[in-house]
């Protein structure tokens, strides 16, 4: 079986995993006020951290996870089909850059700009899809 070439999209996919892991660590690290008894439990009773930043980071992580499967699928499909590069690579970088900006803006509580940055990440996915489908 041939290995998938280390295309730009695959490189960005790797960096997106770094972003995902960082978001998980940041969110978990800011929810310590829930206490170890709750954090190590099966969490049958949902609780929220008293920290505004922790709640924002949780929502930002949830938002990332909504679009992340599409990004992973598109990055892999572009590499597998040999359609990597060009518009697909631009879309991948746009998606990642916007997702980094999004989590920072969300954590800081900056509303309207955050929505435009989310839209930029969505456009990144659309660019990748256009490249795949043409």
Backbone as a printed PyTorch tensor [residue, N CA C, xyz], in Angstrom:
tensor([[[  0.8440,  -1.1770,   0.0000],
         [  0.0000,   0.0000,   0.0000],
         [  0.8920,   1.2430,   0.0000]],

        [[  0.5480,   2.1980,  -0.8090],
         [  1.3230,   3.4310,  -0.8860],
         [  0.9560,   4.3720,   0.2600]],

        [[  1.9450,   5.0460,   0.7710],
         [  1.7180,   6.0290,   1.8270],
         [  1.1520,   7.3060,   1.2050]],

        [[  0.3530,   8.0060,   1.9920],
         [ -0.1690,   9.2950,   1.5420],
         [  0.9630,  10.3080,   1.6440]],

        [[  1.1410,  11.0520,   0.5670],
         [  2.2060,  12.0540,   0.5430],
         [  1.9420,  13.1220,   1.6040]],

        [[  3.0030,  13.6730,   2.1200],
         [  2.8890,  14.7370,   3.1290],
         [  2.5500,  16.0450,   2.4290]],

        [[  1.3070,  16.1450,   2.0000],
         [  0.8350,  17.3420,   1.3150],
         [  0.6420,  18.4700,   2.3210]],

        [[  0.3970,  19.6490,   1.8010],
         [  0.0960,  20.7850,   2.6700],
         [ -1.1110,  20.4670,   3.5350]],

        [[ -2.1190,  19.8490,   2.9450],
         [ -3.3310,  19.5280,   3.6960],
         [ -3.0480,  18.5550,   4.8430]],

        [[ -2.1590,  17.6000,   4.6160],
         [ -1.7970,  16.6560,   5.6740],
         [ -1.0040,  17.3710,   6.7640]],

        [[ -0.1280,  18.2700,   6.3810],
         [  0.6250,  19.0620,   7.3580],
         [ -0.3270,  19.8990,   8.2120]],

        [[ -1.2800,  20.5550,   7.5600],
         [ -2.2490,  21.3720,   8.2980],
         [ -3.1120,  20.4750,   9.1860]],

        [[ -3.4290,  19.2860,   8.7110],
         [ -4.1770,  18.3320,   9.5340],
         [ -3.4060,  18.0250,  10.8190]],

        [[ -2.1110,  17.8100,  10.6940],
         [ -1.2930,  17.5790,  11.8870],
         [ -1.3430,  18.7500,  12.8450]],

        [[ -1.2270,  19.9590,  12.3250],
         [ -1.3050,  21.1460,  13.1840],
         [ -2.6880,  21.3040,  13.7940]],

        [[ -3.7150,  20.8660,  13.0710],
         [ -5.0670,  20.9570,  13.6220],
         [ -5.2280,  20.0290,  14.8220]],

        [[ -4.5310,  18.8990,  14.8110],
         [ -4.5560,  18.0070,  15.9740],
         [ -3.8850,  18.6940,  17.1620]],

        [[ -2.8170,  19.4320,  16.9060],
         [ -2.1700,  20.2040,  17.9770],
         [ -3.1690,  21.2000,  18.5610]],

        [[ -3.8930,  21.8940,  17.6930],
         [ -4.9020,  22.8460,  18.1640],
         [ -5.9640,  22.1280,  18.9910]],

        [[ -6.4560,  21.0020,  18.5140],
         [ -7.4670,  20.2390,  19.2400],
         [ -6.9670,  19.8600,  20.6360]],

        [[ -5.7570,  19.3300,  20.7060],
         [ -5.2000,  18.9330,  21.9980],
         [ -5.0190,  20.1310,  22.9270]],

        [[ -4.5570,  21.2360,  22.3850],
         [ -4.3920,  22.4490,  23.1990],
         [ -5.7280,  22.9400,  23.7390]],

        [[ -6.7580,  22.9020,  22.8990],
         [ -8.0720,  23.3430,  23.3560],
         [ -8.5970,  22.4310,  24.4650]],

        [[ -8.3780,  21.1410,  24.3330],
         [ -8.8170,  20.2050,  25.3690],
         [ -8.0760,  20.4920,  26.6740]],

        [[ -6.7620,  20.6800,  26.5900],
         [ -5.9550,  20.9490,  27.7860],
         [ -6.3470,  22.2770,  28.4270]],

        [[ -6.5250,  23.3100,  27.6080],
         [ -6.9070,  24.6170,  28.1480],
         [ -8.2520,  24.5560,  28.8590]],

        [[ -9.2090,  23.9040,  28.2350],
         [-10.5380,  23.8200,  28.8250],
         [-10.4950,  23.0220,  30.1230]],

        [[ -9.8150,  21.9020,  30.0930],
         [ -9.7160,  21.0790,  31.3070],
         [ -8.9590,  21.8120,  32.4060]],

        [[ -7.9210,  22.5180,  32.0120],
         [ -7.1020,  23.2180,  32.9920],
         [ -7.7800,  24.3930,  33.6530]],

        [[ -8.8420,  24.8800,  33.0570],
         [ -9.5520,  26.0260,  33.6340],
         [-10.8210,  25.6110,  34.3720]],

        [[-11.0650,  24.3090,  34.4740],
         [-12.2910,  23.8540,  35.1520],
         [-11.9870,  23.1740,  36.4810]],

        [[-10.8520,  23.4780,  37.0570],
         [-10.4400,  22.8590,  38.3100],
         [-11.3520,  23.1680,  39.4820]],

        [[-12.1180,  24.2520,  39.3750],
         [-13.0140,  24.6010,  40.4780],
         [-14.1220,  23.5660,  40.6800]],

        [[-14.3090,  22.6690,  39.7200],
         [-15.3250,  21.6190,  39.8690],
         [-14.8790,  20.5590,  40.8670]],

        [[-13.5900,  20.5240,  41.1530],
         [-13.0530,  19.6200,  42.1590],
         [-12.7420,  18.2400,  41.6180]],

        [[-11.7360,  17.5810,  42.1980],
         [-11.3210,  16.2690,  41.7070],
         [-12.3990,  15.1930,  41.8360]],

        [[-13.2230,  15.2950,  42.8800],
         [-14.2650,  14.2740,  43.0410],
         [-15.2070,  14.2810,  41.8320]],

        [[-15.5850,  15.4470,  41.3690],
         [-16.4540,  15.5310,  40.1890],
         [-15.6790,  15.2090,  38.9150]],

        [[-14.4820,  15.7640,  38.7810],
         [-13.7140,  15.5820,  37.5490],
         [-13.3290,  14.1250,  37.3060]],

        [[-13.1500,  13.3440,  38.3710],
         [-12.8030,  11.9260,  38.2200],
         [-14.0340,  11.0160,  38.2380]],

        [[-15.2040,  11.6140,  38.3080],
         [-16.4410,  10.8280,  38.3620],
         [-16.9680,  10.5910,  36.9470]],

        [[-18.0370,   9.7780,  36.8130],
         [-18.6310,   9.5820,  35.4890],
         [-19.4600,  10.7880,  35.0260]],

        [[-19.5510,  11.7960,  35.8620],
         [-20.2220,  13.0670,  35.5410],
         [-21.6730,  12.8650,  35.1190]],

        [[-22.3700,  12.0320,  35.8580],
         [-23.7810,  11.7830,  35.5640],
         [-24.6300,  13.0290,  35.7670]],

        [[-24.2200,  13.8590,  36.6990],
         [-24.9040,  15.1300,  36.9550],
         [-24.0790,  16.2360,  36.3020]],

        [[-24.5700,  16.8180,  35.2060],
         [-23.7650,  17.8530,  34.5420],
         [-23.5800,  19.0940,  35.4340]],

        [[-22.3690,  19.5880,  35.4380],
         [-22.0320,  20.8180,  36.1580],
         [-21.2110,  21.7010,  35.2430]],

        [[-21.2600,  22.9910,  35.5140],
         [-20.4400,  23.9420,  34.7710],
         [-19.4630,  24.6030,  35.7250]],

        [[-18.3080,  24.8990,  35.2150],
         [-17.3190,  25.6370,  35.9860],
         [-17.8430,  27.0370,  36.2680]],

        [[-17.4460,  27.5800,  37.3850],
         [-17.7950,  28.9590,  37.6980],
         [-16.9700,  29.9380,  36.8550]],

        [[-15.9010,  29.4420,  36.2710],
         [-15.0230,  30.2790,  35.4560],
         [-15.6640,  30.5940,  34.1040]],

        [[-15.8190,  31.8710,  33.8270],
         [-16.3760,  32.3010,  32.5420],
         [-15.4720,  31.8330,  31.3980]],

        [[-14.1680,  31.9520,  31.5830],
         [-13.2220,  31.5440,  30.5440],
         [-13.3280,  30.0430,  30.2820]],

        [[-13.4600,  29.2510,  31.3330],
         [-13.5980,  27.8070,  31.1630],
         [-14.8500,  27.4710,  30.3530]],

        [[-15.9500,  28.1390,  30.6520],
         [-17.1930,  27.8870,  29.9030],
         [-17.0530,  28.3210,  28.4530]],

        [[-16.3750,  29.4410,  28.2330],
         [-16.1460,  29.8900,  26.8480],
         [-15.2680,  28.8970,  26.0950]],

        [[-14.2120,  28.4150,  26.7630],
         [-13.3230,  27.4480,  26.1220],
         [-14.0510,  26.1440,  25.8160]],

        [[-14.9810,  25.7540,  26.6620],
         [-15.7810,  24.5500,  26.4080],
         [-16.6560,  24.7480,  25.1750]],

        [[-17.2870,  25.9000,  25.0750],
         [-18.1300,  26.1790,  23.9010],
         [-17.2910,  26.2780,  22.6340]],

        [[-16.1040,  26.8660,  22.7360],
         [-15.2110,  26.9500,  21.5780],
         [-14.7650,  25.5540,  21.1390]],

        [[-14.4800,  24.6810,  22.0930],
         [-14.1120,  23.3030,  21.7760],
         [-15.2750,  22.5710,  21.1230]],

        [[-16.4640,  22.7280,  21.6780],
         [-17.6460,  22.1070,  21.0740],
         [-17.8410,  22.5910,  19.6410]],

        [[-17.6120,  23.8910,  19.4290],
         [-17.7630,  24.4540,  18.0990],
         [-16.7320,  23.8680,  17.1360]],

        [[-15.4950,  23.7100,  17.5920],
         [-14.4740,  23.0930,  16.7510],
         [-14.9000,  21.6860,  16.3490]],

        [[-15.4070,  20.9290,  17.3130],
         [-15.7720,  19.5420,  17.0520],
         [-16.9350,  19.4080,  16.0660]],

        [[-17.7150,  20.4610,  15.8750],
         [-18.8010,  20.4280,  14.8950],
         [-18.2670,  20.3870,  13.4650]],

        [[-17.1980,  21.1060,  13.2050],
         [-16.6690,  21.1770,  11.8420],
         [-15.4460,  20.2930,  11.6180]],

        [[-14.8550,  19.8150,  12.6840],
         [-13.6060,  19.0680,  12.5740],
         [-13.7160,  17.7980,  11.7300]],

        [[-14.7780,  17.0060,  11.8550],
         [-14.8710,  15.8150,  10.9940],
         [-14.8450,  16.1560,   9.4980]],

        [[-15.5000,  17.2440,   9.1200],
         [-15.4900,  17.6570,   7.7150],
         [-14.0820,  18.0560,   7.2900]],

        [[-13.3730,  18.7730,   8.1570],
         [-12.0090,  19.1770,   7.8250],
         [-11.1050,  17.9670,   7.6400]],

        [[-11.1720,  17.0280,   8.5770],
         [-10.3400,  15.8220,   8.4860],
         [-10.6480,  15.0630,   7.2000]],

        [[-11.9360,  14.8810,   6.9210],
         [-12.3360,  14.1560,   5.7120],
         [-11.8320,  14.8550,   4.4520]],

        [[-11.9670,  16.1570,   4.3960],
         [-11.5260,  16.8910,   3.2140],
         [-10.0120,  16.8490,   3.0550]],

        [[ -9.2830,  17.0300,   4.1350],
         [ -7.8170,  16.9930,   4.0560],
         [ -7.3440,  15.6310,   3.5600]],

        [[ -7.9070,  14.5680,   4.1070],
         [ -7.5190,  13.2230,   3.6730],
         [ -7.9500,  12.9460,   2.2410]],

        [[ -9.1640,  13.3580,   1.8910],
         [ -9.6560,  13.1240,   0.5280],
         [ -8.8010,  13.8510,  -0.4950]],

        [[ -8.3930,  15.0670,  -0.1940],
         [ -7.5410,  15.8130,  -1.1320],
         [ -6.1960,  15.1190,  -1.3090]],

        [[ -5.6320,  14.6140,  -0.2370],
         [ -4.3440,  13.9190,  -0.3300],
         [ -4.4820,  12.6000,  -1.0830]],

        [[ -5.5250,  11.8390,  -0.7680],
         [ -5.7130,  10.5210,  -1.3850],
         [ -5.9990,  10.6250,  -2.8770]],

        [[ -6.7830,  11.6180,  -3.2590],
         [ -7.1660,  11.7550,  -4.6670],
         [ -6.1160,  12.4740,  -5.5070]],

        [[ -5.0590,  12.9510,  -4.8700],
         [ -4.0300,  13.6710,  -5.6120],
         [ -4.4410,  15.0860,  -5.9840]],

        [[ -5.4650,  15.6040,  -5.3290],
         [ -5.9310,  16.9560,  -5.6280],
         [ -5.4300,  17.9770,  -4.6130]],

        [[ -4.4160,  17.6000,  -3.8590],
         [ -3.8780,  18.5060,  -2.8450],
         [ -3.2330,  19.7170,  -3.5160]],

        [[ -3.1440,  20.7730,  -2.7460],
         [ -2.5090,  21.9910,  -3.2380],
         [ -3.5300,  22.9900,  -3.7310]],

        [[ -3.0440,  24.1170,  -4.1700],
         [ -3.9070,  25.1440,  -4.7370],
         [ -4.9800,  25.5950,  -3.7720]],

        [[ -6.2040,  25.5900,  -4.2700],
         [ -7.3500,  26.0490,  -3.5010],
         [ -7.5600,  25.2180,  -2.2300]],

        [[ -7.2840,  23.9180,  -2.3130],
         [ -7.4310,  23.0500,  -1.1500],
         [ -6.4650,  23.4120,  -0.0360]],

        [[ -5.2200,  23.6670,  -0.4010],
         [ -4.2100,  24.0560,   0.5910],
         [ -4.5430,  25.4160,   1.1980]],

        [[ -4.9880,  26.3390,   0.3570],
         [ -5.3920,  27.6560,   0.8500],
         [ -6.5440,  27.5190,   1.8320]],

        [[ -7.5160,  26.6900,   1.4850],
         [ -8.6560,  26.4590,   2.3670],
         [ -8.2510,  25.8310,   3.6820]],

        [[ -7.3260,  24.8870,   3.6300],
         [ -6.8620,  24.2170,   4.8560],
         [ -6.1870,  25.2190,   5.7880]],

        [[ -5.2870,  26.0360,   5.2460],
         [ -4.6120,  27.0330,   6.0830],
         [ -5.5960,  28.0620,   6.6170]],

        [[ -6.5590,  28.4670,   5.7770],
         [ -7.5730,  29.4290,   6.2210],
         [ -8.3840,  28.8430,   7.3680]],

        [[ -8.7890,  27.5840,   7.2300],
         [ -9.5470,  26.9120,   8.2920],
         [ -8.7500,  26.9210,   9.5950]],

        [[ -7.5080,  26.4850,   9.5370],
         [ -6.7000,  26.3920,  10.7550],
         [ -6.4500,  27.7640,  11.3770]],

        [[ -6.0590,  28.7260,  10.5710],
         [ -5.7880,  30.0670,  11.1040],
         [ -7.0390,  30.6610,  11.7420]],

        [[ -8.1700,  30.4760,  11.0840],
         [ -9.4170,  31.0140,  11.6280],
         [ -9.8030,  30.3000,  12.9230]],

        [[ -9.5600,  28.9940,  13.0040],
         [ -9.9000,  28.2550,  14.2230],
         [ -9.0170,  28.6970,  15.3920]],

        [[ -7.7510,  28.9910,  15.1250],
         [ -6.8700,  29.5020,  16.1830],
         [ -7.3810,  30.8660,  16.6570]],

        [[ -7.6730,  31.7400,  15.7050],
         [ -8.1880,  33.0700,  16.0570],
         [ -9.5210,  32.9580,  16.7930]],

        [[-10.3510,  32.0310,  16.3550],
         [-11.6750,  31.8520,  16.9530],
         [-11.5860,  31.5360,  18.4410]],

        [[-10.7300,  30.5840,  18.7990],
         [-10.6420,  30.2040,  20.2160],
         [-10.1000,  31.3600,  21.0560]],

        [[ -9.1770,  32.1170,  20.5120],
         [ -8.6400,  33.2690,  21.2420],
         [ -9.7170,  34.3450,  21.4310]],

        [[-10.4630,  34.6220,  20.3650],
         [-11.5240,  35.6240,  20.4450],
         [-12.6410,  35.1730,  21.3810]],

        [[-12.9790,  33.8830,  21.3150],
         [-14.0440,  33.3660,  22.1820],
         [-13.6190,  33.4520,  23.6470]],

        [[-12.3960,  33.0310,  23.9480],
         [-11.9040,  33.0750,  25.3270],
         [-11.8920,  34.5070,  25.8540]],

        [[-11.5930,  35.4630,  24.9720],
         [-11.5470,  36.8690,  25.3730],
         [-12.9380,  37.5010,  25.4300]],

        [[-13.9570,  36.8010,  24.9360],
         [-15.3240,  37.3190,  24.9820],
         [-15.6190,  38.3610,  23.9290]],

        [[-14.9300,  38.2990,  22.8030],
         [-15.1320,  39.2720,  21.7230],
         [-16.1750,  38.7010,  20.7560]],

        [[-17.3820,  39.3160,  20.7030],
         [-18.4760,  38.6910,  19.9710],
         [-18.4630,  38.8040,  18.4400]],

        [[-18.7120,  39.9150,  17.8550],
         [-19.0080,  40.0270,  16.4280],
         [-17.8450,  39.5660,  15.5520]],

        [[-16.6550,  39.9950,  15.8770],
         [-15.4800,  39.5870,  15.0980],
         [-15.3410,  38.0720,  15.1130]],

        [[-15.6470,  37.4650,  16.2690],
         [-15.5700,  36.0120,  16.4020],
         [-16.4540,  35.3290,  15.3600]],

        [[-17.6310,  35.8700,  15.1080],
         [-18.5360,  35.2750,  14.1290],
         [-17.9610,  35.3730,  12.7250]],

        [[-17.3370,  36.4840,  12.3990],
         [-16.7120,  36.6240,  11.0800],
         [-15.5310,  35.6680,  10.9250]],

        [[-14.8030,  35.4520,  12.0060],
         [-13.6890,  34.5060,  11.9710],
         [-14.2150,  33.0850,  11.7930]],

        [[-15.3260,  32.7540,  12.4560],
         [-15.9620,  31.4490,  12.2510],
         [-16.3370,  31.2890,  10.7850]],

        [[-16.8960,  32.3550,  10.1950],
         [-17.2760,  32.3180,   8.7820],
         [-16.0490,  32.0650,   7.9010]],

        [[-14.9180,  32.6480,   8.2480],
         [-13.6860,  32.4090,   7.4900],
         [-13.2930,  30.9360,   7.5470]],

        [[-13.4490,  30.3030,   8.7050],
         [-13.1220,  28.8730,   8.8030],
         [-14.0670,  28.0570,   7.9300]],

        [[-15.3140,  28.4530,   7.8780],
         [-16.3030,  27.7770,   7.0340],
         [-15.9480,  27.9380,   5.5600]],

        [[-15.5160,  29.1340,   5.1930],
         [-15.0890,  29.3810,   3.8050],
         [-13.8840,  28.5010,   3.4760]],

        [[-12.9840,  28.3140,   4.4290],
         [-11.8560,  27.4150,   4.2260],
         [-12.3200,  26.0150,   3.8580]],

        [[-13.3260,  25.5140,   4.5620],
         [-13.8760,  24.1950,   4.2350],
         [-14.4910,  24.1790,   2.8430]],

        [[-15.1930,  25.2380,   2.5070],
         [-15.8140,  25.3230,   1.1760],
         [-14.7440,  25.3180,   0.0820]],

        [[-13.6520,  26.0370,   0.2890],
         [-12.5650,  26.0450,  -0.6890],
         [-11.9890,  24.6380,  -0.8720]],

        [[-11.8320,  23.9340,   0.2240],
         [-11.3270,  22.5620,   0.1460],
         [-12.3070,  21.6760,  -0.6180]],

        [[-13.5830,  21.8490,  -0.3540],
         [-14.6110,  21.0660,  -1.0380],
         [-14.6400,  21.3780,  -2.5290]],

        [[-14.5180,  22.6200,  -2.8740],
         [-14.4930,  23.0080,  -4.2950],
         [-13.3150,  22.3290,  -4.9920]],

        [[-12.1570,  22.3630,  -4.3740],
         [-10.9800,  21.7190,  -4.9640],
         [-11.1990,  20.2120,  -5.1230]],

        [[-11.8140,  19.5930,  -4.1430],
         [-12.0610,  18.1570,  -4.2290],
         [-13.0380,  17.8140,  -5.3330]],

        [[-14.0510,  18.6350,  -5.5060],
         [-15.1250,  18.3140,  -6.4460],
         [-14.8310,  18.7420,  -7.8830]],

        [[-13.7450,  19.4740,  -8.0990],
         [-13.4370,  19.8970,  -9.4840],
         [-12.2580,  19.1540, -10.0420]]])
